[in-house]
């Protein structure tokens, strides 16, 4: 998904428009996660960019997008650009914990 969303559309309430945009983004992510994974992949990861326009868009984490949208709305912005691209990924194993366990105070 590469799209510039307008926040001021004639005949639509701004709050309802923002909720519709967030719904569209969530629906896209859910649809992408539903696709079959290629061999060797564990989950769908997303490369995301966000900005006022395509030229100024910077890399953000997927979970930060709704907060960024709210920020643009509070600042009174007229539009924003979102780019969300799905890619297959493999989970990395967690680092092994300390075998001695957590340090305890002798009380």
Secondary structure as GFF3:
##gff-version 3
##sequence-region A 1 107
A	DSSP	beta_strand	2	6	.	.	.	ID=ss1
A	DSSP	alpha_helix	14	33	.	.	.	ID=ss2
A	DSSP	beta_strand	43	51	.	.	.	ID=ss3
A	DSSP	beta_strand	58	60	.	.	.	ID=ss4
A	DSSP	three_ten_helix	62	64	.	.	.	ID=ss5
A	DSSP	alpha_helix	65	75	.	.	.	ID=ss6
A	DSSP	beta_strand	79	89	.	.	.	ID=ss7
###
